[in-house]
Amino acid sequence: MIIEIIVIVGLLLVIGYQGYLIFSLTEKWDAKEKDLLNRILARNYETYVQAEVLQKPTPLTDEEIYEQQRERGIPI
């Protein structure tokens, strides 16, 4: 009887600690993410948007493919 109570209390303490840890880490992550977003937006939004557009893949034309192969050579 007493052992069961100790085990239950111990498990409840572990669950409470894990809940606190998850809450704490979530708070820290949100603060860090908010800070990073503020840094991006505060410096130069125009440059940020231009870099975002450049990251999107665009289909290559036949001329571009030919130029790339000519510069690098055809893989064997």
C-alpha positions in Angstrom: 0.0 0.0 0.0 2.7 2.5 1.0 4.9 1.5 -1.9 2.1 2.1 -4.4 1.6 5.6 -3.0 5.3 6.4 -3.3 5.4 5.1 -6.8 2.3 7.2 -7.8 3.8 10.3 -6.2 7.1 9.7 -7.9 5.4 9.3 -11.3 3.4 12.4 -10.8 6.5 14.4 -9.9 8.2 13.1 -13.1 5.2 14.1 -15.2 5.1 17.5 -13.6 8.8 18.0 -14.2 8.5 17.0 -17.9 5.5 19.4 -18.3 7.5 22.2 -16.8 10.6 21.4 -19.0 8.5 21.3 -22.2 6.8 24.6 -21.3 10.1 26.2 -20.5 11.8 25.1 -23.7 8.8 26.2 -25.8 9.0 29.7 -24.2 12.7 29.9 -25.0 12.2 28.7 -28.6 9.4 31.2 -29.2 11.5 34.1 -27.8 14.5 33.1 -30.0 12.4 32.7 -33.1 10.7 36.1 -32.5 14.1 37.7 -32.1 15.4 36.2 -35.3 12.4 37.3 -37.2 12.7 40.8 -35.8 16.4 40.9 -36.9 15.5 39.9 -40.4 12.7 42.4 -40.8 14.5 45.3 -39.1 17.6 45.4 -41.3 16.5 45.4 -44.9 13.2 43.8 -45.9 13.8 44.4 -49.6 17.0 42.3 -49.6 15.2 39.5 -47.6 12.4 39.3 -50.3 14.9 39.3 -53.1 16.8 36.4 -51.5 13.6 34.5 -51.0 12.7 34.8 -54.6 16.1 33.6 -55.7 15.7 30.4 -53.6 12.7 29.3 -55.6 13.7 26.9 -58.4 12.9 28.0 -61.9 12.8 25.7 -64.9 15.8 26.0 -67.2 15.6 26.7 -70.9 17.4 24.6 -73.4 20.0 27.3 -73.9 20.7 27.4 -70.1 21.1 23.6 -69.9 23.4 23.7 -72.9 25.6 26.4 -71.4 25.8 24.6 -68.1 26.8 21.3 -69.8 29.4 23.2 -71.9 30.9 24.9 -68.8 31.1 21.7 -66.7 31.4 19.1 -69.4 29.1 16.2 -70.0 29.4 13.6 -67.1 30.6 10.2 -68.2 
